Amino acid sequence: MSRLRRQKQPNSSDAAVINSNDSPRLSGSRWFSILRLGMLGFVAFASAYAVTSKNPTRVAVPASARPGMVWVPDGEYVMGTAGSAGLKNEQPAHSVKLDGFWIDASEVTNAQFREFVDATGYVTTAEKKPEWEELKKSVPPGTPKPPDDVLVPGSLVFVSPPGPVPTDDVSRWWVWTPGACWKHPEGPDSSISDRDDHPVVQVSWEDAMAYAKWAGKRLPTEAEWEYASRGQLVGKRFTWGDNPPTDDSQLANIWQGGFPNQNDKRDGWERTSPVKTYPPNGYGLYDMSGNVWEWCSDWYRADAYAQRSGQEKVVNPVGPRESWDPNEPNAQKRVTRGGSFLCHITYCESYRTAARRGTTPDTGMSHLGFRCVVSGTKSP
């Protein structure tokens, strides 16, 4: 994990302002807490380790040919949430101007990621044995080395508890699972043999970056992602408008029933769904809401929008220079967007267009994937 020079952090009162509307069920900071507390107290050690060793050859993508991509024209929009409708890390709303870009119409699928792995021999983060010398950079000084039988390849898997549980402790449904990886997203006994058209999951930010480079693309900035997600709608709460989804509305792959133990599966999907299952937004983009969280290129700061306060218009923002989450100030995080099949209004409404959270870049989870973008023009 990158070790960055820490910027001067807001004081405790600033942190309180930033998080005054947060609750444990919505706070993105909870994910890193799982890593520290789970798996006999050593999940962190198994998830936070060195980046992959391959440096895949980049493949150029001609500007005139963007198969599977959609052109999003240059424009301006209001980024974030105004008033009390969102969390503090989405505020203040502010004007952003962007150049046009190409973006994948859907999330990168298992079939597409397999093509990359087959071509390069790439080994993902979850498939590598954690190295203690790298791990201890991310934990408090003096933390003892975990047992060798804990330091094995694996990742985090959602496991529905047998009955209702308080939703203030995500370790009740996230389980460190040795052998879990993109090919075996629920553990070594699972398979993606019938999921070629499902989004790839259990990929870290480093994995997503490696794929993007190989494909001649890049990860979207957070500003690009939100602009694309809005699908030409102005000031709307969701990709389809302002009406909240219901368990029967079939607008996005989100949770139906009582989270986290009762999944009614009214849409037919227990976990991920094939890409393009649900209606596209106004740009023709699929799953910008729900299905899987998506990596962005930006460092995550809870106060990123507050730092832009006073600027009349922000042009092509690429995010802050450093990460900061007041709940986990020592954790370096990248932005993730869009929510997932685990989101439900009673627990997590992160399928909103403005919702944002941070995730440590070496983390893989069973509801975390990505899509790519390309800078340029619509025609050569």
Stockholm file with secondary structure:
# STOCKHOLM 1.0

chainA/1-380         MSRLRRQKQPNSSDAAVINSNDSPRLSGSRWFSILRLGMLGFVAFASAYAVTSKNPTRVAVPASARPGMVWVPDGEYVMGTAGSAGLKNEQPAHSVKLDGFWIDASEVTNAQFREFVDATGYVTTAEKKPEWEELKKSVPPGTPKPPDDVLVPGSLVFVSPPGPVPTDDVSRWWVWTPGACWKHPEGPDSSISDRDDHPVVQVSWEDAMAYAKWAGKRLPTEAEWEYASRGQLVGKRFTWGDNPPTDDSQLANIWQGGFPNQNDKRDGWERTSPVKTYPPNGYGLYDMSGNVWEWCSDWYRADAYAQRSGQEKVVNPVGPRESWDPNEPNAQKRVTRGGSFLCHITYCESYRTAARRGTTPDTGMSHLGFRCVVSGTKSP
#=GR chainA/1-380 SS CCCCCCCCCCCHHHHHHHTTTCCTTTCTTHHHHHHHHHHHHTHHHHHSCCCCSCCCCCCCCCTTCCTTEEEECCEEEEESCCTTSSCGGGCSCEEEEECCEEEESSCCBHHHHHHHHHHHCCCCGGGSCCCHHHHGGGSCTTCCCCCTTTSCSEEEEECCCSSCCCTTCGGGTEEEEETCBTTBTTCTTCCCTTCTTSBCCSCCHHHHHHHHHHTTCBCCCHHHHHHHHHTTCSSCSBTTBSSCCCTTSCSSBCCCEETTTEECCTTSCSSCCCTTCSCCCTTSCCCSSBSSEEEEEEECBTTHHHHTTTCSCEESCCCCSSCBCTTSTTCCCEEEESCCTTCBTTTBCTTSTTCEEEECTTCCBTTEECCCEEESCSCC
#=GC SS_cons         CCCCCCCCCCCHHHHHHHTTTCCTTTCTTHHHHHHHHHHHHTHHHHHSCCCCSCCCCCCCCCTTCCTTEEEECCEEEEESCCTTSSCGGGCSCEEEEECCEEEESSCCBHHHHHHHHHHHCCCCGGGSCCCHHHHGGGSCTTCCCCCTTTSCSEEEEECCCSSCCCTTCGGGTEEEEETCBTTBTTCTTCCCTTCTTSBCCSCCHHHHHHHHHHTTCBCCCHHHHHHHHHTTCSSCSBTTBSSCCCTTSCSSBCCCEETTTEECCTTSCSSCCCTTCSCCCTTSCCCSSBSSEEEEEEECBTTHHHHTTTCSCEESCCCCSSCBCTTSTTCCCEEEESCCTTCBTTTBCTTSTTCEEEECTTCCBTTEECCCEEESCSCC
//
